[in-house]
Amino acid sequence: MEEKSIFEMILDKELESEIIYEDEDIFSIKDINPIAPVHLLIIPKKRINTINDVSDEDTLLIGKMVQVAKNLAKKYEIDESGYRLIFNTNDDGGQSVYHIHLHLIGGEKLKW
């Protein structure tokens, strides 16, 4: 059995983190190294190591992650000004935690 991801440890209350959104499938926390005023992580409770590991059965879950991100963008009042959604995949893609998570970034004019 592989080691728990940091996100699984947060869900299991082994690590402290403020969960700002949670339902039966997904939870969200603030990124500990934000690159913008709003930088949230939308995380499935089901561990999927990388986007390459997403299966057909995960299609609705991935879509739900985008819906949660959209709703959080509205809650954090960045829906009108704009925001970015990013999945990082593997080392070259910048993935540091091997449990997929969607970055919601906004609150200022984004470069890149």
N, C-alpha and C positions, 0 to 999 in steps of 0.2 A: 504494500500500500504506500502510495506517495505521501510525502509530508503535506500537512494542511497548508493552504495558501493563507496569506495574511488576511484575506477577506473572510475565509472560513473561520479563522481565529476571532475576528471581530464578531461574526454572527454567533459564534459559540461563547461570546463574552469572555474570551481568554485575553483579548486585547481591548482596551477602551477606545471607543470612537463614537462620535455623535452621529447616529443614524438619522438623516433628515427626511428620509422617505423609506417606507417598507410596505410591501404587500406579500402575497403568498409565494411569488416568484422572484422578486427583485428587491434590492435595497439600494440606497444611495447615501454617500458620505461626501464630505468636502475633501479635496485633494490636499495632502499634507505639504506639497510643494507647488502651490498655485502659480500659474503663469499669467493669470488675469484676475480681476476683481471677483469674478464668478468662475470657479473651476470645481465642478462636481464630477463624481464618478458614479455611473449607473452600472450596477453589478448584478448579474443573475445569481440566485442562490445555488443553482446547479453549477457545479464546476465544469467548465469547458476550458481547456488549457489555452488554446489559441483559436483565432478565427478559422484557421485551417481544419480545426476539429469540429466545427459546426456541422451538424447533420440535418437531414431533411426534417426530422422531428423537432429541431430547434428553431425552425422558421418563425413560428408564432412568438416564441420567446424573444428572438432578436427584434422582431417588429414591435413587441411590447416595450422593449428597452428604448426604442426610438420614441414611442408615445410617451413614456415616462419622462424622457429628456425634454420633449416638447412642453409637457405640463410643468416641469421644473423651470424651464426657461420663462414661462409665463409667470410662475410664482415669484421668481427672482427678477422680474420686470426687465428681461433682456430679449423678450420675444420680438418686440418691434424694432429695436436697434440692431439686432442681429447676434448670431452666435455660431459656434463651430462644433460639430460632432466628430469625434475621432476614435477609431479603434486602432491601436498599435499592435502589430503582429511580428513576433520573433525579434531577435536582437537588432537586426538592421532597421527594423520598423520602430524601434524604441520601446518594445515591450519589456517591462522589468518585473511584472508579476504575472505568472503563468496561470491566470484565471481571468478570462476575458472581462473587460470593463470598457464602457463607453465614456469618453471624456466629453463633458459639456463645458464649453469655454466661452466666456463673453464678459460684457460689462465695460468694454473699451474697444477702440478701433484695433482690430487684430492685424498684425503684420504677417507676412508669408503667404 
